[in-house]
Amino acid sequence: MTRRIVEIPAPAVAGVPPGYHVAALPDDVLDWLADLLILRGVPLSYLVPHPDLLPPESIRFFHVDPNFTAHLIDGALTAADLGAFDRAFHRPIALALRKQAEQRLAGRLFRNENHKFLALPQLSGLLFRSEIVRRWPGLSVTGYDKSGDRGSALQLARKDRLAAGLMIVLFAGVPRRVEIAEPFEGARFGVEPKQNNTWSIQARYADGGFTGNPVPVTVDATRRLDIAKLATTLATTLATTAGSGHLSLCLQQTPYVQVFEGSGAREKQRIRRIRNDLKRRIGG
């Protein structure tokens, strides 16, 4: 699993005098800090400094740098620094509040887990700039921890449209496979174009499973289907009678899916080393 369970409570925050603790923030403030961890409210120019880095009809994958989000929270807290005394206590307090924000976000993402002992996994995501985002705002985006394993879907930490044709998606973990699919809205029927101006459909069993054998379809000059001939061809292919319901099932078109696959375990190990190094540098 991507998320990690901490077996023992974290020790006292370095820099806080013995006998003192950092009080919990109000829920609305804590939620606001947790939103900073998923880059909500961060200006787009901070994420994409120049338009050429995300040109039209492009997608960019990224990992959320803990050092960057730590400075976001640090900057938010400096508004309360009024002098040398406040600055002396700022670092330990900032570390404690950042841990509270991470726990808050982890609790929002994994509601069925014990929030006190749940560690926030490495966050990663993508920026997708395309006309597709404008036309289909309900695009389905799924990240998988293991390629080919449908049961390893990662929790979505965020999925928002930043503009009419720009979408940001964040995963609670580092996906090995990402699928972007058309919205699962309504039903669509049709045939698939092949070479030499021919057409076909994917034959299905009665339970909806694909046989893997395409069935040729006759389309006349007016782009109309010969349903009777199609039913006969389908019955021959399946060696059974194809009724109207079965024929409709074979004509139903599933949403198009674009698949992206990464380099797998070695990439995760590299990111883990980078994250551990960054945490040592920032004192996390």
Residue pairs with C-beta under 8 A, 6 or more apart in sequence:
1 145
2 121
2 122
2 145
2 154
2 172
2 173
2 174
3 106
3 110
3 113
3 118
3 119
3 120
3 121
3 172
3 173
4 119
4 121
5 113
5 114
5 117
5 118
5 119
6 117
6 118
6 119
7 117
9 116
9 117
10 99
12 18
12 21
13 22
13 92
13 95
13 96
13 99
14 92
14 95
14 283
15 89
15 91
15 92
15 95
16 22
16 92
16 93
16 96
22 92
22 93
22 96
22 97
22 100
24 30
24 100
25 33
25 97
25 100
30 100
30 101
30 104
31 104
32 41
33 73
33 76
33 97
33 98
33 100
33 101
33 104
34 101
34 102
34 104
34 105
34 108
35 41
36 42
36 69
36 72
36 73
36 76
36 101
37 64
37 69
37 72
37 73
37 101
37 102
37 105
37 120
37 123
38 64
38 105
38 123
38 157
38 158
38 170
39 47
39 64
39 69
39 158
39 168
39 170
40 158
40 160
42 72
44 162
44 163
44 166
47 127
47 168
48 54
48 127
53 60
54 60
54 127
54 129
54 166
55 129
56 129
56 130
56 131
56 165
57 129
57 130
57 131
58 129
58 130
59 126
59 127
59 128
59 129
59 130
59 260
60 126
60 127
61 124
61 125
61 126
61 178
61 260
61 262
62 124
62 125
62 126
62 127
63 122
63 123
63 124
63 174
63 271
63 274
64 122
64 123
64 124
64 125
64 170
65 278
66 275
66 278
66 279
66 282
66 284
67 278
67 281
67 282
70 98
70 282
70 284
73 94
73 97
73 98
73 101
74 94
77 90
77 93
77 94
77 97
78 90
80 86
81 87
81 90
91 283
95 283
95 284
98 284
102 119
102 120
103 115
103 116
103 118
103 120
105 120
105 157
106 113
106 115
106 118
106 119
106 120
107 113
107 115
107 118
109 120
109 155
109 157
109 172
110 118
110 155
110 172
120 172
121 172
121 173
122 173
122 174
122 271
122 272
122 275
123 157
123 170
123 171
123 172
123 173
124 143
124 170
124 171
124 173
124 174
124 175
124 271
125 157
125 158
125 168
125 169
125 170
125 171
126 141
126 168
126 169
126 178
127 166
127 167
127 168
128 139
128 166
128 167
128 168
128 169
128 180
129 165
129 166
129 167
130 165
131 165
132 139
133 139
133 161
133 164
133 165
133 166
133 167
134 164
134 165
136 182
136 183
137 161
138 183
138 185
139 167
139 180
139 181
139 182
139 183
140 179
140 180
140 181
140 182
140 183
140 184
140 255
141 156
141 159
141 167
141 169
141 178
141 179
141 180
141 181
142 153
142 178
142 179
142 181
143 153
143 154
143 156
143 171
143 173
143 175
143 177
143 178
143 179
144 150
144 152
144 153
144 154
144 175
144 176
144 177
144 178
144 179
145 152
145 153
145 154
145 173
145 174
145 175
145 176
146 152
146 176
146 177
147 176
147 177
147 261
147 264
148 177
154 171
154 172
154 173
154 175
155 171
155 172
155 173
156 169
156 170
156 171
156 172
157 170
157 171
157 172
158 168
158 169
158 170
159 167
159 168
159 169
159 170
160 167
160 168
161 167
161 168
162 168
174 262
174 267
174 268
174 271
175 262
176 261
176 262
176 264
176 268
177 259
177 260
177 261
177 262
178 259
178 260
178 261
179 257
179 258
179 259
179 260
180 257
180 258
180 260
181 255
181 256
181 257
181 258
182 255
182 256
182 257
183 255
184 255
187 252
188 252
188 253
189 248
189 251
189 252
189 253
190 251
190 253
191 199
191 200
191 201
191 217
191 219
191 225
191 251
192 199
192 200
192 201
192 202
192 214
192 253
193 199
194 200
194 214
198 216
199 216
199 217
199 218
199 219
200 214
200 215
200 216
200 217
201 214
201 215
201 217
201 230
201 250
201 251
202 210
202 211
202 212
202 213
202 214
202 215
202 250
203 210
203 211
203 213
203 214
203 215
203 234
203 237
203 238
203 250
204 210
204 211
204 246
204 249
204 250
205 211
205 238
206 246
206 249
208 249
211 237
211 238
213 237
215 230
215 233
215 234
215 237
215 250
216 233
217 225
217 230
218 225
218 226
218 229
218 230
219 225
219 226
220 226
227 247
230 247
231 242
231 247
234 242
234 246
234 247
234 250
235 241
235 242
242 250
278 284
